[in-house]
């Protein structure tokens, strides 16, 4: 899932940015609030905690490429395909869940985002930028082809990640 930045504008409005935003947009938005203060969307101001100093003792675990591929290869093909699709494209999970085989443009090596699945409902993609086709790397295409051969749901109108 791409990182989401929740920005509080000077006039009190909230604005959201994700990794699809241009670097210039992110820099401009970041200047609006101090680095050590972040907006917490889960606690409204009337509950006394909308702005909070954020600190964490979290330490990132750095994996080598060999370790990463060992983990990836330990997964079943369905999950491998989903992980590679997410890592290679930065699509939201809802967009991955909303893919149909007809959305995969094999000839032009791209994937069209035409729908999304959230809490059991299908709808239009979140924004205009979400509807822009994403590039499909050769490695991703290999995983998608392998999954298409294995799944019982391989027709153009079937969901890429259908379940029984």
C-alpha positions in Angstrom: 0.0 0.0 0.0 1.4 3.4 -0.9 2.1 5.7 2.0 -0.6 8.2 2.8 0.2 11.6 4.0 -2.6 13.4 5.9 -2.0 17.2 5.8 -3.8 19.8 7.8 -4.0 23.1 5.7 -3.7 26.5 7.3 -7.5 27.1 6.8 -8.3 23.9 8.7 -9.1 21.8 5.7 -7.5 18.3 5.4 -5.7 17.1 2.3 -4.4 13.6 1.5 -1.5 12.7 -0.7 -0.1 9.4 -1.6 2.9 8.1 -3.5 1.2 9.0 -6.8 1.5 12.6 -5.9 4.5 14.3 -7.6 7.5 15.0 -5.4 6.9 18.8 -5.8 3.4 18.4 -4.5 4.6 16.5 -1.5 7.3 19.1 -0.7 4.8 21.9 -0.9 2.4 20.1 1.4 5.1 19.2 3.9 5.9 22.8 4.4 2.4 23.4 5.8 2.9 21.7 9.2 6.0 21.3 11.4 7.9 18.0 11.1 7.3 17.0 14.7 3.5 17.5 14.6 1.2 15.2 12.7 -2.6 15.1 12.3 -4.3 12.0 13.9 -7.5 11.5 11.9 -8.8 9.0 14.4 -9.1 11.5 17.3 -11.2 14.6 16.4 -10.3 17.9 18.1 -13.3 17.8 20.4 -11.8 14.7 22.0 -8.6 16.7 22.8 -6.1 14.8 20.7 -6.3 15.9 17.0 -2.6 17.0 17.0 0.0 14.9 18.8 3.7 14.6 19.0 4.6 11.3 17.4 7.4 9.2 18.6 8.1 5.5 18.2 10.6 3.0 19.3 10.0 1.0 16.0 13.2 -0.2 14.3 13.0 -1.2 10.7 14.0 -4.7 9.8 16.3 -4.6 6.8 16.2 -7.7 4.6 18.7 -8.7 2.0 17.4 -9.5 -1.5 18.1 -13.1 -0.8 16.0 -13.1 2.4 13.2 -11.2 0.5 13.1 -13.7 -2.3 13.2 -16.6 0.2 10.1 -15.1 1.9 8.4 -14.5 -1.5 9.1 -18.0 -2.8 7.7 -19.5 0.4 4.2 -18.1 -0.5 1.7 -19.9 -2.7 1.5 -18.5 -6.3 -1.6 -16.5 -5.6 0.1 -14.5 -2.8 3.3 -14.3 -4.7 1.5 -12.7 -7.6 -0.3 -10.2 -5.4 2.9 -9.2 -3.6 4.8 -8.7 -6.9 1.9 -6.8 -8.3 1.8 -4.5 -5.3 5.5 -4.0 -5.1 5.9 -3.4 -8.9 3.0 -1.0 -9.3 2.2 0.6 -6.0 -1.5 -0.1 -6.5 -3.9 0.1 -3.6 -5.2 -3.2 -2.3 -8.7 -2.2 -3.4 -7.4 -1.7 -6.9 -5.7 -5.0 -7.0 -8.8 -6.7 -5.7 -10.8 -5.0 -8.4 -8.8 -6.2 -11.4 -10.2 -8.3 -14.1 -8.1 -10.2 -16.7 -9.4 -7.8 -19.4 -7.7 -5.0 -17.5 -4.3 -6.6 -18.2 -3.0 -5.2 -21.5 -0.4 -7.8 -22.5 0.5 -6.1 -25.8 1.3 -2.7 -24.3 2.7 -4.1 -21.0 0.3 -2.1 -18.8 -2.6 -2.6 -16.4 -5.8 -0.5 -16.6 -7.4 0.4 -13.3 -11.2 0.4 -14.0 -12.7 -0.6 -10.6 -11.9 -1.2 -7.0 -13.2 -3.5 -4.3 -13.9 -2.2 -0.8 -15.7 -4.1 1.9 -17.6 -6.3 -0.6 -18.6 -3.5 -2.9 -17.2 -2.6 -6.3 -16.9 1.0 -7.4 -15.0 3.4 -9.6 -11.3 4.1 -8.8 -10.7 6.6 -6.1 -9.5 9.5 -8.4 -8.6 10.5 -11.9 -4.9 9.7 -11.2 -6.0 6.2 -10.0 -7.5 5.5 -13.5 -4.1 6.1 -15.3 -2.7 2.7 -16.6 0.3 1.4 -14.7 3.3 -0.2 -16.4 3.7 -3.9 -16.2 7.3 -5.1 -15.9 8.3 -8.4 -17.6 8.7 -10.1 -14.2 5.2 -9.0 -13.2 3.8 -10.3 -16.5 5.4 -13.7 -15.9 3.7 -13.9 -12.5 0.4 -12.9 -13.9 0.6 -15.4 -16.7 1.5 -18.2 -14.3 -1.4 -17.3 -12.1 -3.8 -17.1 -15.1 -2.8 -20.6 -16.1 -3.3 -21.9 -12.5 -6.6 -20.3 -11.6 -10.0 -21.6 -12.5 -11.0 -18.0 -13.2 -9.0 -17.1 -16.3 -11.6 -15.7 -18.7 -11.3 -12.0 -19.7 -14.4 -11.1 -17.6 -13.2 -13.0 -14.5 -11.6 -11.2 -11.5 -7.8 -11.8 -11.4 -7.9 -12.7 -7.8 -11.4 -14.3 -7.6 -12.4 -16.6 -4.7 -14.9 -19.3 -4.4 
